[in-house]
Amino acid sequence: MNLAIDIGNSRVKTGIFVKNKLAKSSIYNSFSLSTLKSIFRETPEIDSSILCSVKKYPVALKSFLSSHSRFVELSYKTPVPVNVAYKTPSTLGMDRLAAICGAYSISKKRNILVVNAGTCITFDFMDSKGLYYGGSISPGLDMRYKALHTFTGKLPLISPDMKFNKLTGADTAESIKSGVQLGIISEVEGIIGEYQSKYKDLTIILTGGNMPWLLKSLKCKIKAEPFLVLTGLNVILSPFHNQGNLASANRF
C-alpha cells in the first residue's frame, strides 16, 4: 500500500492507495507525528510513502516515514512522468507538479489545464506531448476577503457566501461578496477562455478546497477531481514502490 501526504497552506490531505486505486482519504486542519503514527497503526500494510509540502514541516515526520516505509520526498529533482519546461523548477510548488502528474495519468495525450482553487488559485498547462509549461497564480477566495479587510481602514472581514450570485451589491457586505466571488468566477472563466482559444482539444480539470463552489458556478465543461494532487503523488511514487527493502522492520 502507498501513503500520499499533501501538506498545503491551510490543510493536510492524506490518501492510502492500493495500486492505482484510492482506498481512503482524510483531511486534517493540523497534522502531527502522533497523527502519522495513528495512520500506520490503523493501516499497517503501508509500505511506501510520498510527501509534498508547500511549507516547512516537522522533521520528525520525515524521519518516521523514512524508517517505516520506502519514502520519497517530492522535490524538483524527483523523477516524474512528465517533461517540465518551467524555467525555475526549484521554485515550483510541488503540489502544482503533483496535480499535473495526476492530470496526465487521467488524460494522456491531451492538452490539459488544471485549475486548483485552494488558498491560491493556480492554473497549470501541459500540452498533448506531456510537456508542462507552468501557468499562473492568484489569491484564493479566503485570501481576497482577508486582504480587503487587512489593507483598508474600514472594510469589514466578510465570510464567503457560496450561495451569493448578485452582480450589484446593495450594501458594503454584498459589494465585497460581488467583487470577490464574481470576480473569481470571471477570472477563471476568462483564463479558461484564453486557453480554449489557443488549444481546441483542451481538457479542463478542477480541484482544490473551493472546487464544489466553482464547479457549480462555472459555465464551461470541466472535470472535477477532488484528489488530483494525491493521485499525482501516487503516480510519482509507483516506480519507487518495488525498489529496495523496507528501511526498517520495526513498525512502531
N, C-alpha and C positions, 0 to 999 in steps of 0.2 A: 504493500500500500504506500501511496505517496501523500505527503502532507505539504500543502502550499500555504504560505503565510504572506499576506499583503498588508504591510503597515502603512496606512495612509496618514494624511494630515489630521483627520478627525476620528477615524475609527480603524480597527484592525479586523480584517476578514481572514478566515481560515477555510480551507477546503480539503477534505480527505477523498482521494481518488483511488478507485480500483481500476487499474489500467487507464483507459481514457474516460471513464465514467465518474462523474462527481457523485459520491455516495452520501456525503454530509457536508454542510456548510454552516458556519457560525459567524456572527458579527459581535465585536466587543467594543465598548466605549473605552475600556482600559485593558491592558494586556501585560501580564507579569510572568515571571518564571513559574510561579505556582499554577497559573492558568495553563501554561505549556505542559507542565508535568501532569496535570489533570487530563489533558488531551491524550497523552501517551498511556496513562493508566486506563482510560476508557477504550482506547484503541491500540492495544499492544502489537498489532500486526503492522504498524507503521515501520517501514524500514528505510525509506528515503524521504528527504525533505528539501524544500527550497524556500527561500525568504527574499522578499524585496521590500525596500523601505524608502520613503521619501525624506526621512529624517533620522537622526541618531536614535539608537535603541540600546537597551541594556546589553552589555557584552555577555552576560550570563545566559541570555537566550541563545546566542551563537555557540557558546561553549557546550550547552546542553544538547543542542541539535547535532553538533559535531561528534559528540561522544555517544549518542544514542541512535544515530542514523547516518546514512550516506547523505551528506549535507552539501548543498550548493547555495552560496550567497550570490544572488544575481548582481552582476556589475556589467559595465560596458565591455569588459573583456570576456565575458561568458559566451561560449558558442551558442548561437540562436539559429533557427531555421530560415530567417530572412536576411537579406542583404541591407546593411544600414548605410545610407548616404548622408546621414546627419553630420554636419560639419564639426560639431563639438560633442562627440559621443560621451565624453567624460562628464558632461553637464546634463545629459539627457535623463529625465526622470525614468526610473526603472519600471514604474507602473505603466508608463506610456509604452515602453518597449514590450512589456509582457502583454499588454492589451493588443498590440499589433500582432504578436505571435499567436494569440488566441484567435484573432480575426482571420489570420492566414490559415489556421487549421480548420476553420469553418467554411471559408470561401476562397479556396485556392484558385489561382489563375483568373482572378477578378480584380478590377480596380476597387479599392476599399477605402472608405472614410470612416474612421472611428471617432465618435463623439462621446466624450466622458464627462458627464455632468456631476461633478463632485464638489470638493472645496474650491477647485478651479474648474473652468470649462476648457477642455482641451480638444483640439481637432488634430487627427493624425492620418496622413495619407500614405498609402502603399499602392504601387501600380500592379498590373496583372502579371508582371515578371517577378514579383516578390521583392521589389526594391522599395525600401522605406525612406521617405524623404524628410519627414518632420511634419510640421503643421503650425498650430497657433495655440496660445494660452491667454485666457482672460479670467477676470474674477468670477467666482461662482455665486450662487444665489445668496447664501448667508453672508458672504464677504461683501457683497454690494450693499446689503442692508446695513451692516455694521460700519462700512466706510461712510455712508451718508450721515450716520449719527456721530461718528467719531470726528470727522473732519469738517463739521459745520457747527454753528453755535446753537441752533435751535431745533434742528430736525430731530424728531424722536426716533428711538430704536423700535422698528416695526418687525413683527414676526411674519414670515411668509404665509400667504393665504393661497393654498393650492386651488381653491375654487374661484379665485378672483379673475375676472376677464374684462373689466371695464377699460375702455380706451381713455376716457376722460374722467379723472378723479375729481370727486365733488368736494373733497377736503384734503388736508395735508397727508393724512394716512393713506387715503386712496390714491393720491397723486404719486406717493412714493411707491406703492404697490404697482401702479401702472408703469411707472418708469423702470422699475427693477424687473418685474416679471414679464411684461410685454416687451420690454427692451431685450431681455434674454431670448425670448421666442423669435423676435425679429432678427436678432443677431444670428442665431443658429440657422434659421431658415435662409437668411441671406448668404451665409457662408456655404451652406449646402448647395444653394442655387449656383454659386460661383463654380464650385467643383463640378456640378452636373453639366454646366455649360461647356466645360473643358473635357470631361470624361463621360461619354454617353453610357458606357457599361459600368455603372458605379453602384456598388453595394454599400449601403449606409448602415452602420451598426452603432446602437446607442447603449451606453452602460453608465454606471455611477449611481450614487445615492439618490439623486433627484431625477433618475430615469423615469419613474412612473408618471410624475407630473409632466415632464417634457413630452413623453410618448403620447399622452392624450391631447397635448396642446399643439403639436406639430402636424402640419397638413401633408407632408411628404411621406412616401413609402419608406419605412425604416424597420430594421430588425432590432429587437430588444434582447440583450444578452447581459443579465444582471451579474453574472460571474465570469465575465470576459477576462479580467486580469488573472483570476485564479486558474482559469482554463489555460491561459497562455503560460503561466508558471509551470503547470503540469506538463505542457508540451515541451518546454525548455528542459525540464528535469528528466523526461523519459529516456534520452540517450545515456544518462548517467546511471540509470536505475540498476543495471546489471554489472556495473563496473566495480570491481573490488569487493571486499567483505565489509561487514558492519564494523565501524570504528571501535565499538565496544560491545561485548556480550552482556554487560551489566546494564539493565534497562533503567533501573531507578536507584 
